[in-house]
Amino acid sequence: PTDWRSPYAHVLVSDLPGMKKEEVKVEVDDGRVLQISGERKVKDGNGGSDKNDPECKWHRVERCRGKFLRRFTQDSS
């Protein structure tokens, strides 16, 4: 989810759980279009969070994985 936070300025706050700052790309196209993109990957083949611990397995994964892209266009006013 992404929220607008201020009626006086364009401030976007996006919730990207599990994503590191360097895994998210933020760009501005044509001075009017803000684009947020990235890719959420699985940590390892077993779904575990620690490759060195064979006992570590997830019971349920509720976050989508794969590429994502979101665009926001600023009004001309």
WOPE-V824020 format. One record per backbone hydrogen bond with DSSP energy under -1.0 kcal/mol. CO is the residue of the C=O (numbers start at 1). NH is the residue of the N-H. If there is no record, write none. Layout:
<<CO NH> <CO NH>>
This chain:
<<1 15> <3 13> <9 11> <11 5> <13 3> <16 19> <20 23> <21 24> <25 37> <27 35> <29 32> <29 33> <32 74> <33 29> <34 72> <35 27> <36 70> <37 25> <38 68> <40 66> <44 47> <50 53> <53 56> <66 40> <68 38> <70 36> <72 34>>
